[in-house]
C-alpha cells in the first residue's frame, strides 16, 4: 500500500519483526526513490526489484543498527548514492551531515526536505519534514513515543511539543508498528477517551487485515497520544495517581508517563 501526497508517493517496506523502512518516490519523476532508515537491505532490494525502482538516496534518522544496518549493502548494489544523516560518529557512509534546519536536496528528483533535530531517543536523532509528511524515526510513534536511551525526558518532551505544533494534516511516518501496544497504555492513562476507543477499533481492523497502522497524522496524535497530551487534566491526573504525588508541570507529567510506559505490561 502506497500513500500519495501532492508531490511524493510513500510506500512501507516491512523489516525485522516490526520495523518500517519508507520508500519515497517523487510523483513527477517516478522510478527513482529515497529510502528512510534501511536497517535491513534485503527487503529494500526486493521492493526495488518488484517495483522496477532505482535507489537515488538514503535518509537516516539515528544510529541504531535496525535503522542503518542495511546501508552498506545498498551502497554496494546501488553505487555511490547520497546518504544524509545526523552528524554522529557512530554513523558511517554519510555524504551529508545534517543538523537542525539543514536542507537536504535531491535535485534529480526535485525533492528537498528540512531536517529537524529531535533529541530524546538518542542525542543526535533527527527527522525529515516535507510535502506534508514527517519521517520521525523513533521519536514519535502512533499513540506513543520512543524510549529515552540517551536523551533526557525534557529533551524528548520538547521534541514532541515541536512536532505537535505541525499542521494537523501532516502525515507521521514512524519507524515501528507499535500502535496496538501503545494504545493499551494510552487507554490505561485515559480510559474514558472516546477518540482513543474509536482509534483502537480502527487499528484492530487494519491489523486484522495485515495492513500498516501508519502513517498517522498530527490531528490523530493530538487526540490519542498521551505523550502529546501532558497538559490535559485527565493525563496529568493519571500521572499524579501513578506517581503518588503532585506534578509541577507538563514536563514532569511526561517524565512520569515515560517511566510508567517503560514498565507497562
N, C-alpha and C positions, 0 to 999 in steps of 0.2 A: 504494500500500500504506500503510495506517494502522496504528499501534501503539496498542493500548488499554492504559492504566494504570487504576488504580482510579477516578480522577476525571477524567482527560483522555484525549483521543484526539489523537495526534500524526501529522501527515502531511507527507512531504517534498515540496517544490517544487524542481525542478531549475532551476538558473540558470547562465549562462555555460558554461564547459567542465566545471566540477567542483564548483560551489557547491550546498549545500543550504540552502534557506530553509524554516524549520519553521513549520507551522500548528498551533496548539494550540487544541483545541475542548473545552470542558467537557462531560462526559457528561450532567450534569444540566441544562444549558442549551444544547442543540445549536443550531447555525445561526449562532453568532457565534464569531469566532476571534481569537486573538492571532497576530501574525506576528513571527518572530525573524530579525533581520538581513536585511531585504529589500534586497539590493543592486540588484535589478532589479525594477521594478514590473510589467512586462508579464506574466511567468509567474504572479505572485501574483494579478493581476486575472483572468487566465484561470482559475486554480484557484478563485477565489471565485465566478466566474460558473458554472463547471461544477458546483460543489458547492452552489450556491444558499446561499452563505455571506455573512455581513456582517462586515467588519473592525471589531473592537472595541478594538484597541490594538496597540502596537508595542513590542518589546523589542530593544534594541541592545546588543551586547557591546563594540564598539570602533569607532574612527572610520574604518577603511579603506573606500574607495569601494565595494568589492564587498560591503560589509555595510550601507551606509547610502544607496547611490546611488538607490534607488527610493522613499525616504521621501516626498520632495516630491510626486511623482506620486500616491502612495497617499493622502496627505492631501488632495490636490486632488479626488480622486474620492470618498473616504470621508467627508470632512469632518474636524472637529476631534476626532480620537480621541486618547487619551493616548499619549505617546511617552516611554518610560523608557530611560535610558542613562547611562553614566558622566559625571561632571562634568568635561567636557573641551570647551574652547572650539572644537575642531575639529568638534564635532557640533552642527549646528543642530537646530531643531524640537523640542527636548526640553521636555516639560511636567513631568517629574520627573527630577531629577539624583540618581543613586544612588551609594552607596559601600558599603564592606563592612558587611554586616548590615542594610542598608536593606530594609524590607518593601515590595514592590511589589504593591499590591492592585487588583483589578478587581471591585468589589462586584457589579456587574450580572451578572458571570459566576460569582461565587462562588469566585474564584481569588486566591491570594496566593502570591507567590514571594519567596524570600530571595535577596538579592544577595550574591555573593562577589567580593571583589577578587582578581583573578588576574593580577597583572603578570608581564611577561616578553615576550610577543609585542609588546605595547605597554605603556606605563607605566600607562595608565588602564583596561586591559582588565578586564571583569567577566564573571561567569557568573550564571545564574539557576537556583536549585535549588527543586524542589517536586514532590510527587506521585510520588516515586520516579524522578525524571528530573533530569538536569543539562544545561542548554544552555550549552555552554562555548566557543562561537565557535571561535577559532583557538588555544586553549591546549592542549587535549589532542585528538589525533586517534587513530583506532584504529591501534595499533602505532607511534604516533609522537607528535610534539608540534610546536607552531608554531615558526617561526624567531624569532630574537631581533632584532627590528627596533629596539626602544627599550630594553627592559629588560635586566637582567643575567642571566647563567647562574644565579646564586644565586636571583634572584627567580623565575625560571621553575621551577627545581628545587623551591623552597618551594611554589609554586602547585600543581605536580604532586603533591608529597608530601601536600598538603592534600586534593586530590581523591582520591588513592589510599586515604585513610582512610575514605571514604564506604562505606556498606553495599555488599556485593559485588553485590547485585542492582540497584543503581542504574543506570538506563539513561543512556548517554552519547551526547548529540546534538551531535556536532561539525559544523562548517560546510563541510567539504570531503570529497569522495570521493578520499582519498589512500591508502586502505588497502593496495591491491596494491603500490604503490611503497614504502610504509613497511615492508611485510613483507619485501621484498627486502633492505632494510637490516637489519632485525631478524634475519634469518637469517644475514647476514654477521657479526653480533655473536654470535649464539648458534646456530650451525648444528646442534647436537645437541639443541635444544629440541623435544621431540616435540609439545608443545602448539602451538608455532608451526607445525610442519609440518601438523598437523591443521587448524589455523585457515586456513592458506594454501589448502588444498584446499576448505574450505567457502567461503572468499571467492571463489575462482576459479569455483565453481559458481554463486554468486549473480551475479557479474558476467557470466558467460556467458548468464544468463537476464535480463540487463539490470535486475537488482534492486540496490537500495542495500545496502551492507555495514553501514550504520548504522540504528538505534543499536547501539553496542557496549554492554558492561557493565563495571563496575569489576572484577568477577571475571575476565572475559576479559583485560582490560588488565593486570591484575597478573600474568597468566601469560605474556603475549606481548609486552608493550611494554617495550623495553629502557630507555626513559627513566623507567619506574616500577620498574626492577629494578637500580638502580645499586649496591645493597648486595649483590647476588648475586655470588659468586666468578666465575662464568662471564662475567658482563658486565664486572666490574672487570678480569678478566684480558684480555679482548678490548680494552678501552680502554687498558690499560697497554701491550699489544703495539703498538697503533696509535700511541700517543704515544711509545713507546720509553723510558718511564721509569716509576717507581713513583708511584702517585697516592695522595695523602694521605687522602682521604675521599670519600664518595659525591658530594659537591658537585663535586669535581674530576673524578670519573668522568663526571658529567653534562655538564660543560663540554666534555670531550674528545669525548663521543658527539655532542653537538650540532654541534661543529665538523666532525667526521668526516662526519656526515649532510649538512651543507651542501655538501660537495664530492663526495658519493657519486653514482656513476652506475652 
